Amino acid sequence: MTDNVLTGGCQCGAIRFRVEGDLKDASVCHCRMCQKAFGGFYAPLVNTKGTALVWTRGRPKHFASSNFVNRGFCENCGTPLTYEAPDGVALAIAAFDHPETIAPTVQFGIEGKLSYVDGIPALPARQTIDDIIAAPFLDKLVCFQHPDHDTDTWPLK
């Protein structure tokens, strides 16, 4: 199909996927259903239409958030993974191993956009470790998240 192959998965690694082809139509959706499904201010999604999507480890569980839409997620760690509607499957951009390569080009559901979202980039910014005084555990933090690449086994030993 193409040389463009992207991989991704959930936070714990129980679910992994591969997409072969050129992803188009990356977006953020501000509607209330997407806010709740992602537990965030919006849902960053990319349509898989015209690509080959393969679940390489595990498969998402689903919640029907409406009469037309199913939301796929990892039953182990809760990571939101898909938005599945009659027009196709969209994947959560941040679930990709390299989400920085998939930039949104449009916003949807702006009627639900939270009034302060556009002001977030103007807020003071700090790196995680900058809070070491307030949160001294940070210098001993060990990440149990699955790495951003495919592994032969799961769970990791």
N, C-alpha and C positions, 0 to 999 in steps of 0.2 A: 504494500500500500504506500508506505513512505518511510523515510529514515527517521522521522520525528516520533520518538517513543518517550513517553513520560510515565513515571511510576509514582505511587503514593499509597497511603493507607491511614489507618486509625492510630491513635496515640499509643495503644498497647501492642499493636502489631498483629492482632488476631485477624484483621482484614487488610489485605493488600490488593492493589489493582494496577493494571497497565493500560495505557491508552496509546494506540498507534494511529497517527494521523495528525492533521493540523487542527488544533482547537481554535474556535472562533466564538464570538459572542460572549466574552467574559463580562460579568456585570456585578453590581451589588444591588440587593433588593432590600428596601426599607420597610416593606409591609409588616404588619404586626405578626402575622403567622411566621414569617422568616425570622423576625426578632426573637420570638419565643423558641423556634426550632433550634436556633444557633446560640441562644442565651446571650445575644450580643445586640449591638446597635443596628446591625444589618447583616445580611447573608452574602458573602462573596461566592459567586457561582460561575462555572463555565460550562457551556453546552457541549455535549459530546456528539452532536449530530454530524454525520460524515466521518466518524472515526470508528475504530474497533476498540470497544471497552471490554476488558477481560478481568474477571475477579481471580486473582492468582492465589489467594489464601483467604478462606472464609467467604462469607457473604453477609451483607447487611440485613438486619431485622428492619421491619417497616412499621411506621405509624401513618395512618390515613389522616392527614391534617385537614382534608376537605373531601368533597365527593369526587374530585378529579386528581388530587395530588397525594402521593405517598412520599414520606420522608425516610430515607435509609440512614441507619446509624449502627454503631458497634454496640452489641448488647453487653460486652464486657466493660468497656471504658466510657461509653456514651458519646464518642466522637460523632458529630453530624457528618454524613458523607454524601447523601444524594437528595436531589429534588427530582421526583419522577412524575411527569405529567403526560397527557396524551401526545404532546409534541416532542417528547423525548426525555432523556436523562441528563441532568446537570450535576456536576461534581463540585464539592466544596473546594475552592481554590487552595485554602490553607492545608488541606489534606494531602496535596501533592508534595513530593520530596523537595521540589524546587519551586515553591509558589511565586518566587520573585520573577519567574519567567512568564507569568500569566497576569497581565495587567488589565483590570476592568476598563471597559470603554463606554459604559452606559450605566445609569441608575434607574431602577424600577421602583414602583411602590412608594413614590416620594410623598404621597398623602400621609404615610405613617412615619416619615422621617422625623427623628427627634430634633428639637430646635437647637440643641447645643452641639450636634455632630460636626458641623462645619467649623466650629471654633476649636476643636480638639488639637489640630496642628499648632495652634498658638499657645497652648499650655506649656508651662515649664517642663523640660524633658530631662530624665536621668536614666542612667544605666541601672540594671538590677542591683549590682554590687554597691551602688552608691547609697543604698539603704542599710548598710552593714551595722551601723550604730543602732538604728531602730529595730533591726531584725538580724541579730547576731548569728542566727542559724544559717544564713545565706552562704557563709564561707565554708560550711560543712555539707552543703546541699549535694545530694547524689541523685541524678536524674534516672528514673526508671522507664522513661519514654523510649519506645522503639526508635532505632536510628532512622535517619532519612535515606534509606536504601533498602533494597530487598535483602533478606537473610534466608539461609537454607532451612532454618528451624525456628519454631516458635512454641513456647516462649523461649527467649534467649536464656542461656545458662550462664 
